[in-house]
């Protein structure tokens, strides 16, 4: 195998693939990235047997096809530390030569035939949607998942794909984030019940799609999901376990007060009120009434906070105690100027925030005692 590559572009693709590689594995071959070089194409592959990725590197000129296994630490360090714009790679299957303008490295390599197969996307039934929207769905749901819970199904994002579109849901049992939007079903593709994609896989997909403005394809099967963009294919095993009936937790909107808020000013008020909170006393009282919202934090030895913000609400006064971190997490994924509607009933009921682009976020209140 022989090829020339543009170092910066190859480094970006290599680092994306290497993010899948486990730091330690009972199978040493998995601690590498495999490179398949073919005429006009160079594909990097990595897997930990739960998640896998294929990414076509750009800026590569293949002189002689072949396969090679590249150690992530040493080869990654060469790509990072070299100052050359282009590098030359050559491998005979046992050693790999990397050469720049005035530098040269020789690395031992393992047998590429021992590397597990990372299959390309060959599905005929799938959903298609803009990469930009799917990145937004990931960003707005993954933060609400629970990767440390013994309830394994909460360690991922539930994805529901129908003929009408897509719904993504993340929850840790104390708050819930839901994003929905349009997606085209090709050949009648629909998800099976409880299609839960691991949070780590979703974060990898978001990273891999960072510069992609095209459509992506998403296909599910009984135990795995595949996502394909123009240059990248990612597969992941699904999370086992039954997902909660998330629709049941939303209160009836006709019984709630509805308050219009702007994300930027409200987020600033929440951060200010949270300054005095502690791990033992996390709650902040949110009081709505008389044309303003009053946020009051009580941190015992840390002191107290009192923050007011004018709002367009003149209804009965309602106070609810919330974890400010949960409210802040929601506000972080909105643009500063974005507005949303907060639905509120009483101190014991869930608070739900809705945007006009298909996003909903629910927070369970804390006890006021």
N, C-alpha and C positions, 0 to 999 in steps of 0.2 A: 504494500500500500504506500502510495506517495501522494502528497497534496501540499498546496500552499494555502494559507488562510490569512485573512485580515484579523490581526490579534484582538482588537477591541470587540468586533462583532462575534468572533468565536468565543471570547471570554464571556460575553453576555449569555450566549446560548449554553455554554458549559456550566455556568453558575446556576442557571435555571434548572438544568437537568440534575446537577449535583445536589440541589435542595431536597431531592427525594432519597438520596443515598443515606443509609443508616450509619451512625458514627461507629457502631460495632455490630457485627453480625456473625452468627455461627457459620455462615457461608462467606468466606473472604472475598469471593468473586463479586459479591453485591456491593463491596466497598469501592467500586469503580464505576466509571461511565464507559459504555461501549460506543465506539464510533464505527458506523458502517459507511464506507465511501464507495460510491457508484458513479458512473459517468453523469456529470451534471448535478450531483446531489451528495450531500454529506449529512447523515442523520446521527444525532446523539441520543442514547437511550440509557435510562436508569430505572431501577425498581428496588423496593424492599419487600416484594411479593404481596404487599397490600395495595400499594399505589405504584403506578408506573408512568413513564413519560417518554415520548418520542418527539424530538424537535429538530427540524431541518435548519442547519446553520447557514447563514448567508455569508457572502464574501469568501467563498471557498472554491478553489480550482483543483479538481481531482486529476492527477496525472496518471495514477495507476490504482485501480479499485482494490478493495480489501477491507478487512475488519481488524480492529485493535481495541484492547481494553486499556483505559487510561486511569491511573490512580488519582483520586480527586485531590489529595493534599499536595503531592509534588507537581503534578501536571497543572493543577489550579494555581499553584504558587508561580510556576513558570509564566503562565498567561498574565498573572497580575504584576509580577516584578519585571518582566522584560520591557524594554523601552522601544523595541522594534515595532514598526507598523505592520510588518508581515513576518510570518514564521513558516518554516518548512518542516513537515512531518513525514517520517518514513519509518515503516515497521516491517519486520520479517516474521512477526508472530511470537518472537521470544524477547526481543528488545526493541525499544522505540527511540528513534533519534529525533530530537527537536533542535532546529538550528535557526538562529537569527543572523543579523548582520555581523556581529562580533562575538556571539555567544553560542554555546552548544551544550546540550544535555543528552545523556543516554539513560534511559529508564528501563528496568526489567518489566516485563508484562506477562500477565496470565493468558491462558488459552481462551480466545474469544468464543470458541464453541461451547464452553462451559457456562456462558452467560445466559440467564433465562430469556425466553422469548418475550418481547414487548410488542404485541400485535398492533398493526395499523388499524385505522378505522375503516371497516368494510360493511357497515350496517346499511340496510336499505330502508329501514323504518327508524325515524328519528324526529326530533323537534328542531326547528331552526329559529334563531333569534339574533338580534344585534349583540355583538360582543360587549359594547358599551353598557347595554341594559343588564346583561348577566353579571358583569363586574359590579354594577350598582346593587343588584340583588344580593350578591355575596357580601359586600361591604355592610349592607343594612341588616343582615341576619346573623352572620357568624359570631358577632360579639355577644349575642344573647344565648349562645349554646353553652352547655356545661360539659367540659372535657374531663372533669374529675369525678363525676357522679358515678355511682354504681348502677344507675339507670342508663344503660349504654345508649339507648335510643336518643337521649338528650345530648349526646356527644357529636351531633351532626345537624345538618339542615335538611328538613323534610322538603322534598320537591314533588309537587303534584303537577302533572302535565296532562292536559285535556285537549279536546279539539278547539277549545276557545283560547287557551293560553297556558300560562305557567304561574304557580304560586310557590313561593319559598317561605319556610317557617323555621325560626330558631327559638328555643326556649330553654331555660334552666329551672323552670318550675316557679320562679318568682317574678319573671317578666317574660314577655313574648314579643318577637318582632316578625312581621309578616309583610312581604313584598309580592305584589302580583302585577302582571302585565301581559302584553300580547306575545304569542309565539306560534309559529306555523307548524302544524302537525303534518308530517310527510308520511304517506302510505298508512295512515290510521294509527300512528304511534301514540300510545298512552302509557303512563307509568303504572307499575303494579302498586298494590297497597303497601304503605310504609316504605317508600323509597327514600332512605335517609343517607345522605352523602356525608362522610366524615368531615369535621371542621378543617382538619389539616389538608385534606384533598381540595376543599373549596378554596382555601387560602392559596394553595399552589396554582389552582386554575386562575384565580384572580391575578396572580403574579405573571403567569405565562401569557395572559391576555392583555397585559398592560399597554402594549403599543398597537393593539389590534382594533381596527375600526370596521372590520368586515363582519359578516354573519358567522355564527358558530353553529355546529350541529351537536345535539345531545341525545344519546341513546341509552336506554336502560334495559337490563335483563333481570333475571331472578336474583342475582347476587352481585351485580356490578354495574357501573355506569361508565360510559365513554364520552368524552368531550373533544371535539375536533375544531381547530381553527385552521387558518391558511397554512401555518407551518408547524403546528403543534398538535399532538394527540395525547390525552391524559386518560388513564383508566384508574378506577378505584373500586375496591370491594365496598359493598354497602354495609352500614351499621346494622347489627342484629338487634332485635327487640321491637316491641310494639310502641308506636308513637302515640302520645296522648291525644285525645279528641279535642284538638285545639279550638275548634269553632265554638265549643260549649262554654268557653271561659269568657267570651265577649258579652258584656251586658247589653240589654236592649237600649238602643240609642234614644228612643223616645222618652225614656225616664230620666235622662241626664241633662245637666246644664252644659251648654256648649260655649266655649270661650276661645276666641281667636287670639293667637299669639305669634310673635315674630321670633325666630330661632336665635338670632344673635343677641338681642337684649335679654331674653329670658335665660340663655345659657350663662351670660355674665352674672345675672342675679343668683343663679343656682350655685355657681362657683364661689361667689362671695359668701353666701350663707353657709356653704360647706366647710369654710376655713376652720371653724371651731369644733367640727365633729371629730369623733374618735372611733376606733374599731368597736368599742363597747357602746358608744352612743352615736350611731350613724345617722339617725333620723333627723329630717328637717320638716317642720310644720309649714305646709303650704296653705295659706288662708286666702280665699277668693271672696271679694265682696266690696261694695261701695266704690267701684271704679278702680280698684287696685288689687294687686296680689302682694301679700306680706309673707316673706320667708323668714322663719325664725329657727336658728340652730342653738342647741343647748349641749355644750361639751363638758359639763362638770368643771374640772380643774382647768380646762382650756378656755373657758369663758362662754359668752353668748354672742349671737349675731342677729341682726335685724335689718332686712333689706326690703325696700318697697319698690314696686314697679307699676306704673299706671296701665290699666287694661280696660277694654270696652266690655265691662260686665257690671250690671247693676242689680243682679238677682240676689236671692238670700245668701247669707254668708255660709261658706262651706270650708271646713278645715280638714285636711288629710295629711298624715305623716308618711313621707316617702324617703327612700334611700337616695340621696342626691347623686350618687355614682350612677345609679340606673337611669335617672333622668338625663344626666350629662352624657352618658353613652349614646342615647337617642339623639340628642342635640348635636353631637359631634359629626354625625353622618349627614346632616342637613347643611345646605348653604346658609350663610349668615343672614341673608335677606329672605330666606324662605319662610313662609307662614304655614301654620298648621292649626287644626282645631282640637282643643283638649275637651274631652267628654268626662264629666265628673258628676257623681251622684251624692255620695256621703263618705264618712270617714272609714267605713268598712268595705266599700266597694272598689273594684279595680278602676284605675285611671287609664283612659285610652286616648292616644294622640293619633290623629289622622292627617295625612297630607293629601293634596289633590293629584298626586301621581301614583296612587295605588299602594301607599305605604301606611301601615298601622303598627302602633307600638303600645303594648299593655304593661302596666306596672301594678303589682299587688301592693296594697298599703301595709305599713308597719303598725303594730299596736301602739296606741297613744299612752298606754299605761307605763 
